[in-house]
């Protein structure tokens, strides 16, 4: 493999198409947070200000015919332990799943070439390779451990957070039949109450690009009603979210949905409709409509939509909040892989 080091990410680079085509062929890491447009947006603000500084060190691997066959989306910074470290672009807080981008048949040779590069003087002077938010099912984990131990480097694996998800049967009634009876009754009751409200609660998915900026602002306003989310939404984080949402809309995988009562937005969900799955990224509530349970009702409608449109799952991503399990979610986990030179 021929390796190339990227020092910049340009949102309009022709590389974007190659990158995304490779990602689409890598079922193990085919997540929205590894799309070129998402990571180039993340890099502009270093994750909405999560990192104070960083040096891009993203490695492309090409075959002899110049076909892109692997991407190590890395950057150099000081990690949370203060060590000079190479980390995955997107780390840590706002990108739920991260990984390397490589087809399974090419994994072994890709990591051999990559680790040879990381051991050379072409790489930054890292003390740690610190990779967060790797899915527990990722084949990367075993190959990373093998490649590290072959060089006498230490390898540690740490379980981080649960990422509950709901496998969908493709039929609304079948979904309801598969969850707890009490929860099924609550969903039906709350949806019916919202429909019978005067005026009725309506919901929609944003499709009009001309209104997108206003819709994003409305969503961030809903988020900010939660004091914790209000603190999270710094000026630079707002810029990051605007960029990410607009990039997802342009690429065709944004699902920004609202519940509206009497012309006022009562709840919003920011999801990604990507690769046959719905990825639930964030939400916001107008507490003035609390008696209508707008968050539950909107989520229920989105679950019905996802079943009707034959999506494979609703992925709630990181966090073990109780409501996710009440809707029938089951756990899987993300991990941290930490490698140090010995």
DRENSE-19684 format. One record per residue: x, y, z of N, C-alpha, C in turn; chain; residue number from 1. Coordinates in pm, whole numbers, always signed. Layout:
> n.px, n.py, n.pz, ca.px, ca.py, ca.pz, c.px, c.py, c.pz, chain, resi
> X, Y, Z, X, Y, Z, X, Y, Z, A, NUM
...
# end
This chain:
> n.px, n.py, n.pz, ca.px, ca.py, ca.pz, c.px, c.py, c.pz, chain, resi
> +83, -119, +0, +0, +0, +0, +87, +125, +0, A, 1
> +42, +225, -71, +109, +354, -71, +36, +447, +25, A, 2
> +109, +507, +118, +49, +592, +219, +72, +739, +188, A, 3
> -29, +819, +219, -24, +963, +199, -76, +1030, +325, A, 4
> -8, +1134, +371, -48, +1204, +493, -120, +1333, +455, A, 5
> -242, +1348, +507, -320, +1471, +486, -293, +1568, +600, A, 6
> -269, +1693, +565, -248, +1797, +666, -363, +1896, +671, A, 7
> -455, +1888, +573, -573, +1975, +571, -693, +1894, +524, A, 8
> -812, +1939, +565, -938, +1881, +517, -1020, +1995, +458, A, 9
> -1039, +1990, +329, -1117, +2092, +259, -1256, +2035, +230, A, 10
> -1364, +2100, +277, -1498, +2045, +257, -1533, +2018, +111, A, 11
> -1472, +2091, +17, -1504, +2077, -124, -1401, +1993, -199, A, 12
> -1315, +1923, -128, -1211, +1842, -190, -1274, +1725, -266, A, 13
> -1228, +1696, -390, -1277, +1578, -462, -1255, +1448, -385, A, 14
> -1162, +1449, -289, -1139, +1332, -205, -1267, +1289, -134, A, 15
> -1358, +1384, -108, -1480, +1352, -34, -1556, +1236, -96, A, 16
> -1568, +1235, -228, -1643, +1127, -294, -1573, +993, -276, A, 17
> -1442, +990, -294, -1367, +866, -275, -1381, +815, -131, A, 18
> -1364, +907, -38, -1371, +876, +105, -1506, +813, +137, A, 19
> -1615, +878, +95, -1749, +830, +128, -1783, +700, +56, A, 20
> -1732, +682, -65, -1753, +555, -135, -1684, +440, -62, A, 21
> -1562, +465, -14, -1492, +363, +64, -1569, +332, +191, A, 22
> -1614, +436, +260, -1689, +416, +384, -1813, +331, +360, A, 23
> -1885, +357, +250, -2008, +282, +221, -1982, +134, +197, A, 24
> -1858, +100, +161, -1823, -41, +137, -1770, -109, +262, A, 25
> -1757, -34, +372, -1701, -88, +497, -1813, -104, +598, A, 26
> -1882, -217, +594, -2001, -234, +677, -1970, -221, +826, A, 27
> -1849, -256, +866, -1816, -253, +1009, -1806, -112, +1064, A, 28
> -1776, -15, +978, -1758, +123, +1026, -1846, +222, +951, A, 29
> -1955, +174, +891, -2038, +261, +808, -2134, +341, +895, A, 30
> -2082, +449, +953, -2159, +534, +1044, -2150, +679, +995, A, 31
> -2249, +762, +1026, -2247, +899, +975, -2131, +983, +1026, A, 32
> -2076, +949, +1143, -1969, +1030, +1201, -1836, +1011, +1130, A, 33
> -1829, +919, +1036, -1707, +901, +958, -1719, +955, +817, A, 34
> -1834, +1012, +783, -1848, +1077, +653, -1749, +1193, +642, A, 35
> -1701, +1216, +520, -1603, +1323, +499, -1661, +1459, +539, A, 36
> -1788, +1484, +501, -1845, +1616, +530, -1862, +1638, +680, A, 37
> -1890, +1530, +754, -1902, +1545, +899, -1766, +1575, +962, A, 38
> -1664, +1496, +926, -1534, +1513, +990, -1464, +1641, +947, A, 39
> -1484, +1686, +822, -1425, +1815, +783, -1491, +1929, +858, A, 40
> -1622, +1916, +886, -1691, +2016, +967, -1640, +2011, +1111, A, 41
> -1624, +1892, +1165, -1572, +1876, +1302, -1433, +1940, +1314, A, 42
> -1350, +1920, +1213, -1213, +1969, +1219, -1206, +2122, +1221, A, 43
> -1300, +2189, +1155, -1300, +2335, +1150, -1305, +2396, +1289, A, 44
> -1378, +2333, +1380, -1393, +2389, +1515, -1331, +2301, +1622, A, 45
> -1259, +2196, +1579, -1205, +2097, +1673, -1313, +2050, +1770, A, 46
> -1422, +2005, +1710, -1531, +1948, +1789, -1607, +2051, +1869, A, 47
> -1629, +2169, +1812, -1701, +2272, +1885, -1623, +2325, +2003, A, 48
> -1490, +2322, +1991, -1405, +2376, +2097, -1364, +2274, +2201, A, 49
> -1392, +2147, +2176, -1350, +2045, +2274, -1199, +2040, +2289, A, 50
> -1129, +2060, +2177, -982, +2059, +2180, -930, +2199, +2151, A, 51
> -832, +2242, +2229, -778, +2377, +2212, -686, +2385, +2090, A, 52
> -619, +2277, +2058, -532, +2276, +1942, -518, +2134, +1891, A, 53
> -472, +2122, +1769, -453, +1991, +1709, -383, +2006, +1575, A, 54
> -314, +1900, +1537, -242, +1894, +1410, -297, +1775, +1331, A, 55
> -348, +1802, +1212, -406, +1694, +1133, -297, +1596, +1090, A, 56
> -323, +1469, +1110, -232, +1363, +1066, -317, +1246, +1016, A, 57
> -396, +1272, +915, -484, +1170, +857, -408, +1098, +746, A, 58
> -414, +966, +749, -335, +884, +658, -428, +813, +559, A, 59
> -399, +831, +430, -471, +761, +325, -384, +647, +274, A, 60
> -446, +533, +249, -376, +419, +190, -434, +392, +52, A, 61
> -346, +381, -47, -390, +355, -184, -323, +229, -238, A, 62
> -397, +159, -324, -341, +44, -393, -255, +92, -509, A, 63
> -191, +0, -576, -101, +38, -686, -175, +112, -797, A, 64
> -304, +82, -814, -382, +153, -916, -441, +284, -864, A, 65
> -395, +326, -747, -433, +452, -683, -574, +450, -621, A, 66
> -638, +334, -619, -768, +322, -554, -753, +340, -404, A, 67
> -837, +424, -345, -835, +444, -200, -882, +317, -132, A, 68
> -801, +264, -41, -836, +138, +24, -838, +147, +176, A, 69
> -796, +261, +232, -798, +275, +377, -778, +419, +419, A, 70
> -840, +455, +531, -824, +589, +588, -805, +575, +738, A, 71
> -699, +635, +788, -680, +649, +933, -706, +796, +966, A, 72
> -828, +831, +1008, -863, +972, +1031, -811, +1020, +1167, A, 73
> -685, +1062, +1169, -616, +1093, +1294, -581, +1241, +1304, A, 74
> -563, +1284, +1429, -504, +1416, +1455, -419, +1405, +1580, A, 75
> -324, +1498, +1592, -228, +1497, +1702, -262, +1609, +1799, A, 76
> -268, +1574, +1928, -302, +1671, +2032, -250, +1616, +2165, A, 77
> -288, +1680, +2274, -266, +1624, +2407, -399, +1567, +2455, A, 78
> -399, +1440, +2492, -524, +1375, +2531, -567, +1419, +2670, A, 79
> -674, +1360, +2720, -728, +1400, +2850, -633, +1373, +2965, A, 80
> -534, +1285, +2942, -433, +1258, +3044, -311, +1347, +3028, A, 81
> -316, +1440, +2933, -205, +1532, +2912, -91, +1476, +2829, A, 82
> -110, +1358, +2770, -4, +1296, +2691, -10, +1341, +2545, A, 83
> +103, +1359, +2480, +102, +1379, +2335, +43, +1253, +2270, A, 84
> -65, +1269, +2195, -139, +1151, +2149, -194, +1172, +2010, A, 85
> -201, +1063, +1935, -277, +1059, +1812, -415, +1004, +1845, A, 86
> -517, +1076, +1800, -655, +1040, +1831, -736, +1038, +1702, A, 87
> -853, +979, +1709, -941, +974, +1594, -1013, +1107, +1578, A, 88
> -1017, +1159, +1456, -1101, +1276, +1429, -1243, +1248, +1477, A, 89
> -1303, +1348, +1539, -1436, +1331, +1595, -1436, +1308, +1744, A, 90
> -1319, +1276, +1801, -1311, +1249, +1945, -1344, +1377, +2024, A, 91
> -1412, +1370, +2137, -1471, +1250, +2196, -1621, +1272, +2211, A, 92
> -1658, +1396, +2245, -1791, +1421, +2301, -1906, +1421, +2201, A, 93
> -1884, +1467, +2079, -2001, +1488, +1992, -2011, +1388, +1878, A, 94
> -1925, +1286, +1879, -1928, +1185, +1773, -1941, +1048, +1840, A, 95
> -2057, +989, +1830, -2087, +871, +1911, -2011, +745, +1870, A, 96
> -1988, +727, +1741, -1915, +611, +1692, -1800, +657, +1604, A, 97
> -1680, +604, +1630, -1562, +636, +1549, -1489, +506, +1515, A, 98
> -1402, +515, +1415, -1329, +395, +1374, -1232, +433, +1263, A, 99
> -1155, +336, +1220, -1076, +347, +1098, -1165, +303, +982, A, 100
> -1132, +349, +863, -1212, +316, +745, -1130, +226, +655, A, 101
> -1161, +99, +655, -1086, +2, +575, -1172, -121, +553, A, 102
> -1167, -174, +432, -1241, -297, +405, -1178, -413, +483, A, 103
> -1262, -505, +530, -1212, -615, +613, -1100, -693, +546, A, 104
> -1107, -726, +415, -996, -802, +355, -863, -727, +356, A, 105
> -869, -594, +364, -746, -512, +361, -697, -473, +500, A, 106
> -769, -516, +604, -741, -466, +739, -599, -496, +784, A, 107
> -555, -621, +769, -424, -661, +819, -312, -582, +753, A, 108
> -312, -576, +622, -204, -507, +551, -209, -356, +575, A, 109
> -331, -303, +591, -346, -160, +618, -282, -123, +751, A, 110
> -312, -198, +856, -258, -163, +987, -109, -191, +997, A, 111
> -59, -290, +924, +85, -312, +922, +156, -189, +863, A, 112
> +104, -141, +750, +165, -23, +688, +149, +100, +776, A, 113
> +31, +116, +835, +5, +233, +921, +97, +232, +1042, A, 114
> +113, +117, +1109, +197, +113, +1229, +345, +131, +1195, A, 115
> +387, +86, +1076, +524, +117, +1034, +543, +268, +1023, A, 116
> +443, +337, +968, +450, +483, +958, +451, +547, +1096, A, 117
> +364, +500, +1185, +355, +559, +1319, +482, +537, +1400, A, 118
> +558, +433, +1366, +684, +406, +1437, +801, +484, +1377, A, 119
> +778, +552, +1265, +885, +623, +1196, +893, +768, +1240, A, 120
> +996, +837, +1192, +1010, +979, +1227, +919, +1069, +1145, A, 121
> +838, +1012, +1056, +738, +1092, +985, +617, +1124, +1073, A, 122
> +598, +1044, +1176, +484, +1064, +1266, +517, +1166, +1373, A, 123
> +416, +1235, +1427, +441, +1324, +1541, +495, +1244, +1660, A, 124
> +555, +1315, +1755, +619, +1250, +1870, +513, +1210, +1973, A, 125
> +435, +1108, +1939, +326, +1065, +2026, +376, +973, +2136, A, 126
> +307, +979, +2248, +328, +883, +2356, +214, +782, +2364, A, 127
> +98, +821, +2309, -19, +734, +2315, -95, +740, +2184, A, 128
> -151, +627, +2147, -254, +618, +2043, -383, +596, +2120, A, 129
> -469, +696, +2121, -582, +698, +2214, -712, +706, +2134, A, 130
> -775, +591, +2115, -887, +580, +2023, -1017, +555, +2099, A, 131
> -1103, +658, +2102, -1231, +652, +2172, -1344, +613, +2077, A, 132
> -1451, +561, +2140, -1582, +542, +2076, -1581, +438, +1963, A, 133
> -1494, +337, +1980, -1493, +226, +1886, -1608, +131, +1918, A, 134
> -1691, +93, +1821, -1797, -4, +1849, -1738, -137, +1896, A, 135
> -1804, -200, +1991, -1752, -325, +2046, -1741, -435, +1940, A, 136
> -1816, -423, +1832, -1813, -523, +1726, -1709, -493, +1619, A, 137
> -1635, -386, +1632, -1541, -346, +1529, -1424, -444, +1518, A, 138
> -1394, -492, +1396, -1276, -578, +1379, -1145, -504, +1403, A, 139
> -1152, -371, +1408, -1032, -291, +1434, -967, -329, +1567, A, 140
> -1047, -360, +1667, -994, -381, +1802, -892, -494, +1806, A, 141
> -927, -608, +1750, -836, -722, +1755, -709, -695, +1674, A, 142
> -725, -628, +1560, -609, -601, +1475, -517, -498, +1541, A, 143
> -575, -398, +1606, -494, -300, +1679, -412, -369, +1788, A, 144
> -474, -457, +1862, -402, -526, +1970, -288, -611, +1915, A, 145
> -317, -683, +1809, -214, -769, +1749, -98, -686, +1696, A, 146
> -129, -578, +1625, -24, -494, +1566, +60, -426, +1675, A, 147
> -5, -384, +1782, +68, -319, +1892, +160, -417, +1963, A, 148
> +107, -533, +1997, +185, -630, +2073, +302, -684, +1991, A, 149
> +287, -690, +1858, +396, -735, +1772, +514, -638, +1780, A, 150
> +485, -511, +1811, +592, -412, +1822, +636, -390, +1966, A, 151
> +579, -466, +2059, +616, -450, +2199, +551, -331, +2265, A, 152
> +444, -278, +2205, +370, -168, +2264, +256, -223, +2349, A, 153
> +221, -151, +2454, +112, -197, +2541, -23, -166, +2477, A, 154
> -121, -248, +2508, -257, -230, +2456, -355, -247, +2571, A, 155
> -442, -148, +2588, -548, -156, +2688, -682, -129, +2621, A, 156
> -785, -199, +2670, -920, -181, +2619, -1012, -147, +2736, A, 157
> -1093, -45, +2719, -1182, +1, +2825, -1323, +17, +2771, A, 158
> -1419, -45, +2841, -1558, -25, +2802, -1603, +113, +2848, A, 159
> -1667, +188, +2758, -1713, +322, +2789, -1862, +321, +2819, A, 160
> -1944, +368, +2728, -2087, +385, +2754, -2171, +285, +2675, A, 161
> -2293, +257, +2727, -2386, +179, +2645, -2441, +265, +2532, A, 162
> -2475, +200, +2424, -2539, +265, +2309, -2665, +188, +2276, A, 163
> -2775, +213, +2348, -2897, +135, +2328, -2955, +155, +2188, A, 164
> -3010, +49, +2134, -3073, +58, +2002, -3195, -34, +1997, A, 165
> -3285, -5, +1904, -3407, -83, +1887, -3405, -148, +1748, A, 166
> -3390, -280, +1740, -3408, -346, +1610, -3554, -334, +1569, A, 167
> -3578, -298, +1445, -3715, -273, +1399, -3765, -387, +1309, A, 168
> -3891, -429, +1329, -3946, -538, +1248, -3999, -492, +1113, A, 169
> -4010, -360, +1092, -4066, -310, +967, -4217, -300, +967, A, 170
> -4277, -309, +1085, -4422, -302, +1099, -4453, -240, +1236, A, 171
> -4533, -133, +1237, -4561, -60, +1360, -4629, -148, +1465, A, 172
> -4730, -223, +1424, -4802, -307, +1520, -4713, -419, +1572, A, 173
> -4628, -472, +1487, -4535, -576, +1532, -4435, -519, +1632, A, 174
> -4390, -396, +1608, -4301, -331, +1704, -4370, -316, +1839, A, 175
> -4494, -263, +1838, -4566, -243, +1964, -4589, -374, +2036, A, 176
> -4617, -480, +1962, -4641, -610, +2024, -4517, -665, +2092, A, 177
> -4400, -616, +2051, -4275, -669, +2106, -4223, -596, +2228, A, 178
> -4290, -490, +2273, -4243, -416, +2389, -4335, -443, +2509, A, 179
> -4296, -392, +2623, -4372, -412, +2746, -4516, -362, +2730, A, 180
> -4609, -439, +2785, -4751, -407, +2769, -4786, -269, +2824, A, 181
> -4730, -235, +2939, -4758, -105, +2999, -4706, +8, +2911, A, 182
> -4585, -11, +2857, -4529, +90, +2770, -4610, +103, +2640, A, 183
> -4654, -10, +2588, -4738, -7, +2467, -4865, +74, +2491, A, 184
> -4926, +55, +2607, -5047, +130, +2642, -5015, +279, +2653, A, 185
> -4901, +314, +2715, -4863, +454, +2731, -4840, +522, +2596, A, 186
> -4774, +453, +2505, -4749, +510, +2372, -4881, +540, +2302, A, 187
> -4971, +442, +2302, -5100, +462, +2234, -5178, +577, +2300, A, 188
> -5177, +580, +2432, -5255, +680, +2505, -5201, +820, +2477, A, 189
> -5070, +836, +2481, -5012, +968, +2462, -5024, +1016, +2317, A, 190
> -5011, +925, +2223, -5030, +963, +2083, -5175, +1005, +2058, A, 191
> -5267, +931, +2116, -5410, +964, +2098, -5443, +1098, +2162, A, 192
> -5389, +1123, +2280, -5415, +1249, +2348, -5361, +1367, +2268, A, 193
> -5242, +1351, +2208, -5186, +1458, +2126, -5270, +1482, +2001, A, 194
> -5320, +1375, +1941, -5404, +1389, +1821, -5537, +1455, +1853, A, 195
> -5590, +1429, +1974, -5722, +1481, +2012, -5714, +1617, +2079, A, 196
> -5592, +1662, +2103, -5577, +1794, +2164, -5639, +1901, +2072, A, 197
> -5686, +2008, +2132, -5741, +2120, +2054, -5654, +2243, +2078, A, 198
> -5577, +2288, +1975, -5562, +2226, +1843, -5475, +2101, +1851, A, 199
> -5484, +2012, +1752, -5407, +1887, +1758, -5257, +1912, +1745, A, 200
> -5181, +1821, +1804, -5036, +1826, +1789, -5000, +1761, +1655, A, 201
> -4927, +1833, +1573, -4884, +1785, +1443, -4732, +1768, +1443, A, 202
> -4683, +1689, +1350, -4537, +1674, +1341, -4494, +1668, +1196, A, 203
> -4367, +1703, +1171, -4315, +1701, +1035, -4164, +1687, +1038, A, 204
> -4112, +1645, +923, -3967, +1637, +901, -3928, +1751, +808, A, 205
> -3824, +1825, +841, -3781, +1940, +762, -3730, +1893, +626, A, 206
> -3785, +1952, +520, -3745, +1917, +384, -3709, +2038, +300, A, 207
> -3746, +2157, +345, -3730, +2280, +266, -3597, +2347, +302, A, 208
> -3504, +2349, +208, -3373, +2407, +236, -3382, +2556, +266, A, 209
> -3481, +2625, +209, -3493, +2769, +231, -3527, +2804, +375, A, 210
> -3584, +2709, +450, -3619, +2734, +590, -3521, +2668, +688, A, 211
> -3419, +2602, +634, -3333, +2519, +720, -3265, +2599, +831, A, 212
> -3209, +2715, +799, -3139, +2792, +902, -3234, +2830, +1016, A, 213
> -3356, +2871, +982, -3454, +2906, +1086, -3492, +2783, +1166, A, 214
> -3505, +2669, +1101, -3540, +2546, +1171, -3428, +2503, +1267, A, 215
> -3304, +2520, +1223, -3191, +2488, +1311, -3193, +2579, +1434, A, 216
> -3217, +2707, +1413, -3221, +2800, +1526, -3333, +2762, +1622, A, 217
> -3449, +2723, +1568, -3560, +2680, +1655, -3522, +2556, +1734, A, 218
> -3451, +2465, +1669, -3410, +2344, +1740, -3313, +2376, +1853, A, 219
> -3215, +2461, +1826, -3118, +2498, +1930, -3188, +2572, +2044, A, 220
> -3290, +2649, +2013, -3368, +2717, +2118, -3439, +2615, +2206, A, 221
> -3495, +2511, +2146, -3557, +2404, +2225, -3452, +2334, +2312, A, 222
> -3338, +2303, +2255, -3231, +2239, +2333, -3194, +2322, +2454, A, 223
> -3185, +2454, +2434, -3136, +2544, +2539, -3232, +2558, +2656, A, 224
> -3356, +2506, +2645, -3445, +2508, +2760, -3397, +2414, +2871, A, 225
> -3314, +2317, +2834, -3249, +2230, +2933, -3122, +2300, +2979, A, 226
> -3107, +2328, +3109, -2989, +2403, +3156, -2856, +2338, +3118, A, 227
> -2848, +2205, +3122, -2723, +2138, +3086, -2692, +2158, +2938, A, 228
> -2794, +2147, +2854, -2773, +2167, +2711, -2743, +2313, +2679, A, 229
> -2802, +2403, +2756, -2775, +2546, +2736, -2627, +2574, +2761, A, 230
> -2570, +2515, +2866, -2427, +2533, +2893, -2341, +2470, +2784, A, 231
> -2388, +2360, +2729, -2317, +2290, +2622, -2310, +2375, +2495, A, 232
> -2416, +2454, +2470, -2428, +2528, +2345, -2353, +2660, +2351, A, 233
> -2221, +2651, +2360, -2137, +2770, +2350, -2146, +2825, +2207, A, 234
> -2092, +2942, +2187, -2096, +3002, +2053, -2027, +2912, +1951, A, 235
> -1911, +2856, +1988, -1839, +2771, +1893, -1911, +2639, +1872, A, 236
> -1979, +2587, +1976, -2055, +2463, +1959, -2176, +2487, +1870, A, 237
> -2240, +2601, +1884, -2351, +2633, +1794, -2303, +2636, +1649, A, 238
> -2186, +2697, +1626, -2131, +2701, +1491, -2105, +2560, +1439, A, 239
> -2052, +2476, +1526, -2026, +2336, +1489, -2156, +2266, +1451, A, 240
> -2261, +2284, +1530, -2387, +2216, +1503, -2452, +2268, +1375, A, 241
> -2448, +2398, +1354, -2499, +2453, +1228, -2430, +2387, +1109, A, 242
> -2298, +2382, +1116, -2220, +2326, +1006, -2255, +2180, +983, A, 243
> -2260, +2102, +1090, -2287, +1958, +1079, -2427, +1932, +1025, A, 244
> -2525, +2007, +1076, -2664, +1986, +1032, -2679, +2023, +885, A, 245
> -2621, +2134, +845, -2632, +2176, +706, -2560, +2078, +613, A, 246
> -2445, +2026, +657, -2373, +1927, +576, -2455, +1800, +560, A, 247
> -2520, +1756, +668, -2602, +1635, +661, -2722, +1657, +569, A, 248
> -2783, +1776, +575, -2896, +1806, +488, -2853, +1803, +342, A, 249
> -2741, +1869, +312, -2691, +1875, +175, -2660, +1736, +121, A, 250
> -2608, +1648, +208, -2572, +1512, +165, -2693, +1418, +163, A, 251
> -2807, +1464, +217, -2929, +1385, +207, -2956, +1290, +321, A, 252
> -2889, +1307, +436, -2914, +1214, +546, -2953, +1282, +678, A, 253
> -3003, +1404, +668, -3056, +1471, +787, -3202, +1433, +810, A, 254
> -3237, +1406, +936, -3378, +1394, +974, -3400, +1486, +1095, A, 255
> -3441, +1609, +1065, -3473, +1708, +1168, -3625, +1715, +1176, A, 256
> -3681, +1675, +1290, -3827, +1662, +1302, -3877, +1747, +1419, A, 257
> -3998, +1799, +1403, -4060, +1882, +1506, -4204, +1839, +1530, A, 258
> -4247, +1855, +1655, -4388, +1848, +1690, -4434, +1991, +1717, A, 259
> -4548, +2027, +1657, -4598, +2165, +1664, -4739, +2165, +1722, A, 260
> -4765, +2256, +1815, -4898, +2274, +1874, -4936, +2421, +1861, A, 261
> -5044, +2447, +1789, -5094, +2583, +1771, -4985, +2677, +1721, A, 262
> -4907, +2628, +1625, -4803, +2710, +1564, -4674, +2720, +1641, A, 263
> -4666, +2657, +1759, -4544, +2663, +1840, -4477, +2526, +1842, A, 264
> -4346, +2527, +1832, -4271, +2402, +1837, -4267, +2352, +1982, A, 265
> -4316, +2230, +2001, -4321, +2170, +2135, -4207, +2073, +2160, A, 266
> -4152, +2015, +2054, -4041, +1921, +2068, -3969, +1909, +1935, A, 267
> -3843, +1873, +1943, -3765, +1851, +1822, -3669, +1737, +1840, A, 268
> -3645, +1663, +1732, -3543, +1557, +1731, -3449, +1582, +1615, A, 269
> -3320, +1580, +1646, -3216, +1588, +1545, -3161, +1447, +1526, A, 270
> -3197, +1385, +1414, -3155, +1249, +1383, -3080, +1247, +1250, A, 271
> -3012, +1137, +1227, -2953, +1110, +1097, -3022, +987, +1038, A, 272
> -3073, +1000, +918, -3137, +890, +846, -3033, +838, +749, A, 273
> -2956, +741, +794, -2834, +705, +722, -2814, +554, +717, A, 274
> -2788, +504, +597, -2753, +363, +574, -2857, +268, +629, A, 275
> -2985, +307, +618, -3092, +218, +660, -3123, +220, +808, A, 276
> -3063, +312, +881, -3084, +323, +1025, -3117, +468, +1060, A, 277
> -3187, +488, +1171, -3210, +621, +1226, -3120, +637, +1348, A, 278
> -3035, +737, +1343, -2938, +764, +1449, -2987, +886, +1527, A, 279
> -3028, +867, +1651, -3089, +974, +1731, -2977, +1055, +1797, A, 280
> -2955, +1176, +1746, -2838, +1254, +1785, -2865, +1348, +1901, A, 281
> -2979, +1419, +1899, -3011, +1510, +2009, -3158, +1545, +2004, A, 282
> -3205, +1609, +2109, -3347, +1645, +2116, -3363, +1772, +2197, A, 283
> -3480, +1835, +2182, -3512, +1955, +2259, -3660, +1960, +2288, A, 284
> -3696, +2018, +2402, -3836, +2023, +2446, -3874, +2164, +2486, A, 285
> -3999, +2200, +2456, -4059, +2321, +2506, -4141, +2282, +2629, A, 286
> -4093, +2320, +2746, -4155, +2272, +2870, -4294, +2329, +2893, A, 287
> -4333, +2428, +2816, -4469, +2481, +2828, -4573, +2378, +2783, A, 288
> -4530, +2277, +2706, -4622, +2174, +2655, -4600, +2039, +2724, A, 289
> -4546, +2044, +2842, -4508, +1921, +2911, -4625, +1825, +2928, A, 290
> -4746, +1879, +2949, -4861, +1791, +2976, -4896, +1703, +2856, A, 291
> -4848, +1740, +2738, -4874, +1658, +2619, -4763, +1556, +2593, A, 292
> -4662, +1550, +2680, -4548, +1458, +2661, -4494, +1468, +2519, A, 293
> -4456, +1588, +2474, -4422, +1605, +2332, -4301, +1524, +2287, A, 294
> -4205, +1505, +2375, -4089, +1425, +2337, -4125, +1280, +2308, A, 295
> -4205, +1222, +2397, -4250, +1084, +2379, -4335, +1070, +2253, A, 296
> -4424, +1165, +2233, -4515, +1156, +2118, -4437, +1169, +1987, A, 297
> -4345, +1265, +1981, -4267, +1281, +1860, -4181, +1157, +1835, A, 298
> -4117, +1106, +1938, -4036, +985, +1921, -4122, +868, +1875, A, 299
> -4241, +855, +1930, -4332, +747, +1888, -4366, +760, +1740, A, 300
> -4394, +881, +1695, -4424, +901, +1554, -4303, +871, +1466, A, 301
> -4185, +905, +1514, -4065, +875, +1437, -4039, +724, +1433, A, 302
> -4071, +655, +1541, -4060, +508, +1540, -4158, +448, +1440, A, 303
> -4279, +499, +1436, -4376, +450, +1338, -4327, +478, +1197, A, 304
> -4276, +599, +1173, -4222, +635, +1042, -4109, +540, +1003, A, 305
> -4019, +512, +1097, -3905, +426, +1067, -3949, +284, +1032, A, 306
> -4050, +233, +1103, -4104, +102, +1069, -4170, +105, +931, A, 307
> -4252, +206, +909, -4324, +217, +781, -4227, +229, +664, A, 308
> -4111, +291, +687, -4014, +311, +579, -3901, +207, +583, A, 309
> -3925, +100, +656, -3838, -18, +657, -3694, +13, +699, A, 310
> -3680, +103, +796, -3547, +122, +853, -3515, +3, +944, A, 311
> -3388, -30, +955, -3349, -150, +1028, -3346, -131, +1179, A, 312
> -3319, -9, +1222, -3311, +14, +1366, -3323, +162, +1396, A, 313
> -3356, +188, +1523, -3340, +321, +1582, -3221, +310, +1677, A, 314
> -3118, +387, +1651, -2998, +382, +1734, -2995, +507, +1821, A, 315
> -3011, +487, +1952, -3011, +600, +2045, -2870, +648, +2077, A, 316
> -2772, +571, +2038, -2631, +604, +2058, -2598, +617, +2207, A, 317
> -2502, +701, +2242, -2447, +694, +2379, -2546, +740, +2486, A, 318
> -2541, +669, +2598, -2619, +710, +2715, -2724, +608, +2752, A, 319
> -2731, +577, +2881, -2823, +474, +2929, -2949, +532, +2992, A, 320
> -3005, +638, +2934, -3127, +698, +2990, -3242, +597, +2988, A, 321
> -3323, +604, +3092, -3429, +505, +3113, -3529, +498, +2998, A, 322
> -3564, +614, +2939, -3669, +614, +2838, -3633, +526, +2718, A, 323
> -3503, +514, +2690, -3461, +435, +2574, -3502, +288, +2592, A, 324
> -3486, +238, +2712, -3520, +98, +2738, -3671, +78, +2746, A, 325
> -3742, +182, +2790, -3889, +172, +2794, -3947, +162, +2653, A, 326
> -3875, +214, +2556, -3918, +200, +2417, -3868, +69, +2354, A, 327
> -3798, -13, +2433, -3758, -145, +2385, -3614, -158, +2342, A, 328
> -3529, -62, +2379, -3389, -67, +2336, -3310, -174, +2411, A, 329
> -3209, -227, +2344, -3114, -321, +2405, -2974, -262, +2391, A, 330
> -2885, -306, +2477, -2753, -243, +2485, -2652, -303, +2389, A, 331
> -2567, -218, +2339, -2435, -254, +2291, -2343, -142, +2340, A, 332
> -2213, -157, +2325, -2121, -66, +2393, -2016, -11, +2296, A, 333
> -1961, +103, +2337, -1842, +155, +2270, -1723, +140, +2364, A, 334
> -1604, +132, +2303, -1483, +104, +2377, -1376, +210, +2348, A, 335
> -1279, +214, +2436, -1158, +294, +2414, -1041, +198, +2402, A, 336
> -960, +217, +2298, -836, +140, +2281, -719, +235, +2303, A, 337
> -631, +200, +2396, -518, +286, +2433, -389, +209, +2412, A, 338
> -302, +263, +2329, -174, +201, +2298, -63, +295, +2340, A, 339
> +38, +241, +2410, +155, +320, +2449, +282, +247, +2410, A, 340
> +383, +325, +2374, +513, +265, +2348, +574, +222, +2482, A, 341
> +636, +107, +2483, +699, +57, +2607, +850, +77, +2599, A, 342
# end
